[in-house]
Amino acid sequence: MRVEFEVLGPVTARDAAGRPIALKGPRHRAVLARLIAARRRVVPVPHLVADLWEDDAPPAGAVPALRTFVAALRRALEPDRPPRAPARLLITEGPGYALRTGPDTVDAWRFETALTDATTPAALDTALALWHGPAYADFPAASWARTERSRLGELRLQAVERRARLLLDRGRAAEAVPDLDAHAAEHPWREDGWRLLALALYRTGRQGDALAVLRRARALLVEQLGVDPGPALRRLEADILSQAGHLEGAAGGVEQVWERTAAAYDRAVGGGSRVRLESTVGLLRELAVTGGGGLAAARDQRTAAVAAAEELGDPELTARVIGAYDVPAIWTRVDDPEHAARVVASAERTLAALPPDAHPAARARLLATVAVESRGTRSARGPRAAGEAVELARELGDAPLLAFALNGLFMQSCRGSGLAGRREEIGAELVTLCERHALPSYGILGRLIRLQARCARGDFAGADAQAAAAERLAERYDRPLVGVFTQWYGALKLAETGPVPEAEAAYRAAAARLPDAGMPGLAAGLLPLALLGLRLRHGLPPEPEAAADGAPYRTADWGPYAPWARPLLLLARDRRAEAAAALRTLPPPPYDLLYEAMWCLTARAAALLGDRETLRRARAELAPAAGELAGAGSGLLTLGPVADYL
């Protein structure tokens, strides 16, 4: 049974239906709260006893009493656990107890995750809505809660101010004023709160009120603390008096906002810190989903970030840096094989160096990274890593981690033909998981995976529904790359159902977007391959000019698909000996979404050349996909029914 815990206010446990679980007396709640504050770590029994009776000397029966509290908590949290079966949540380990609950089951932990990922005021509203009072409100005097309460409270105040900055950057100053007014009144020593309130008032045309706020802040600081306002408040007051143009904000555009934010970050974090390294990867993750230059830049800088982490000699830090780049991947051919190989090598070194007590989530993220970055290869390591990552994520009950691990499983799901059904299952699980836990990027991935699987089976009505759902999410969360895939899907559908000229025009229009998409592994050779499939599907020569001009075979046009296209192109030019030689040296196709397509090209060339041995191998490879459309599992192109080739 899933149990969720709340500590952002009174300490509460809730069952899967959201109903409060009876936790008996205050010391039972104290034990639970103390274990949540330990964040999955073991708290030794002597420490628990000291924390429970910190105001008085522990009684003689303190340890048996503690065991009674733990036993009662176990019965409340796991009512269906059979007698004498080991506890799964509140466990005994070594010298004490630990609460081994999933990272998404504690509101404080979800709040911290949301702060890391939030890039919009709405996302911060959702995070702040988790608060129902001071953290660990039941235990205001407990010393063990003091540090955690202070840390969480500071994060909440930062979130309030960050939300205000986002509203100001988006030209929504009036919305920011009420909350900032209350924030400054409740926390008068936070100068940034006063600064943001004054700036919001100025941008709503209330220049006098803005100056009054700054003067009120000055009076409080001078009279109560004996200090003058800091440079940021003094500078803002001078700028308001001179009506400096930059205060309007909107005219500066995204570039100015970025520069201000980067400068503030530099002042706050400084150079060379571990915080900077980890947060840089979070930034690269956001940059990657923009596509185009952002994706390419993120890919390049990621290598540098991983190398910097390894130089520090801290395997757990390196694991976080590697695993934080959990960018959803839909194309099963890597864009930069050398980069991918370096990341895999770093992940494997880090896995070997992790200490035995490292959190299992670190290991799971490294394994998922290995699975994602080794896609398209024939190594057996990728599938094993994917399976282990999924198993660990399920055990931990960590939804974001499970989504990342399922992405790795999808990347390793092309190790043979006819596997569209398996990919449909992965996509469906991702969709359900992400709708339940608000993970939009992986929700989009799940929709695109299901689109591909429906295409493979020729279910265009089902694929249309998935494409529409993916586009709605993309519009809501600003994911421009989704349109690249849905436009190619439209061309694929036209290639199966419409006239050749219209389908060719649709393919060419879709290809026009590829140079700006930042995905060379997708773009290279894709248009020639799509047009080849279209022409073969309709009984036309492989290339319009192939039979007439006698031009030499050009590999550059075909990218990674050149070896499989070459025999057919040579045959079209009546160069049978060269075609037969090319077929004999043909490597096995990589394990990617075009696996069936490459075998179909091989089969067609072998049939034209009378190569029965190659035909037998092709038939054996393609037989499991007898009910699918060749290549359509990519969601991008089609070579027609596999059954025709069989």
Salt bridges, closest charged atoms under 4 A:
GLU4 OE2 - ARG2 NH2 2.97
GLU6 OE2 - ARG14 NE 2.81
ASP15 OD2 - ARG19 NE 3.01
ASP51 OD2 - ARG34 NE 2.61
GLU78 OE1 - ARG88 NH2 3.48
GLU93 OE1 - ARG100 NH1 3.18
ASP104 OD2 - ARG2 NH2 3.36
ASP104 OD2 - HIS437 ND1 3.33
GLU112 OE2 - ARG39 NH1 3.00
GLU112 OE1 - ARG151 NH1 3.00
ASP117 OD1 - ARG285 NH2 3.03
ASP125 OD1 - ARG163 NE 2.42
ASP138 OD2 - ARG29 NE 3.90
GLU148 OE2 - ARG39 NH1 3.57
GLU148 OE2 - ARG151 NH2 2.86
GLU154 OE1 - ARG190 NH1 2.92
GLU161 OE2 - HIS183 NE2 2.87
GLU161 OE2 - ARG190 NE 2.78
ASP169 OD1 - ARG260 NH2 3.44
GLU175 OE2 - ARG172 NE 2.87
ASP179 OD2 - ARG163 NH1 3.26
GLU186 OE1 - HIS187 NE2 3.86
ASP192 OD2 - ARG165 NH1 2.87
ASP192 OD1 - ARG195 NE 2.81
ASP209 OD2 - ARG206 NE 2.87
GLU237 OE2 - ARG215 NE 3.64
GLU237 OE1 - ARG218 NH2 3.20
ASP239 OD2 - HIS246 NE2 3.09
ASP266 OD1 - ARG276 NH2 2.68
GLU278 OE1 - ARG320 NE 2.96
GLU310 OE1 - ARG349 NH2 2.81
ASP314 OD2 - ARG274 NH1 2.78
ASP326 OD1 - ARG285 NH1 3.28
ASP326 OD2 - ARG365 NH1 3.30
ASP335 OD2 - ARG299 NH1 3.32
GLU348 OE2 - ARG381 NE 2.72
GLU373 OE2 - ARG302 NH1 2.80
GLU388 OE1 - ARG363 NH2 3.25
GLU388 OE2 - ARG381 NH1 3.94
GLU424 OE2 - ARG450 NH2 2.86
GLU424 OE2 - ARG454 NH2 3.22
GLU425 OE1 - ARG422 NH1 3.20
GLU429 OE2 - ARG394 NH1 2.52
GLU435 OE2 - ARG447 NH2 3.00
ASP459 OD2 - ARG454 NH1 3.48
ASP464 OD2 - LYS493 NZ 2.79
GLU496 OE2 - ARG537 NE 2.91
GLU504 OE2 - ARG508 NH2 3.11
GLU543 OE1 - ARG573 NH2 3.11
ASP557 OD2 - ARG554 NE 3.11
GLU578 OE2 - ARG575 NE 3.16
ASP592 OD2 - ARG333 NH2 3.05
GLU613 OE1 - ARG616 NH2 3.05
